[in-house]
Amino acid sequence: MLNYEQIAKRLKEARLEMNYSQQQVADFIGKKRSQISYYETGARKINLSLLNKFSNLYGKSIEYFIGGRDEEKKLEIAHRSTDISIDGLEKIEWAKNFVNNLYELKNLLEAR
């Protein structure tokens, strides 16, 4: 059974680590800011498809949010903008996914 309280806590922590506002996340995910707040407080349960969007945006695995274990950070992209566009968020998400996929591929090849 999923621990929605833990998921909520980690969603908020991940957003704050990235220095994103709830509105920026809402615009990117395609939800209202109030819905992001509900997910971050645990007032609303989150489905796997939406959790995957958060996971991609924050550069964390879904396991990090639902697995109950801490995860080392794979990639950090530093930026100091309080007004980042949706296009900017999409580019950051793409870069994180690209590097994380390379990291996973490298681990798979080394495991052979």
C-alpha positions, 0 to 999 in steps of 0.5 A: 500500500502506498504511503501518501503522506510520504509521497506528499512530503517528498513531492514538496521537498523535491519542489523546494530543492529545485526552487520552483513555485507551486504555480510553476509546477502547476503550469508545467504539469497542467494542473491548478496550483491548488491541486499541487498543494493538495498533492504536497499535503497529502489531501489528494491521492496521486496517480502513477501517471501524474507521479511520473510527471513529477518524477521527470520534472524533479529528476527523481525516480518514482521509487524515491517517492513511493519506495520509502528509501532515500535516493542519492541525487543523480543530477542537479541543475542549478538555476536562480530564476524565480520566473522560469518559463514552461519552455525552460522547465521542459528543457531542464526536464529533458536534460535531466532525463537525458543524463539520468538515462545515460547514467542508467545505461552506464550502470547496465553496461558495467553490470555485464 
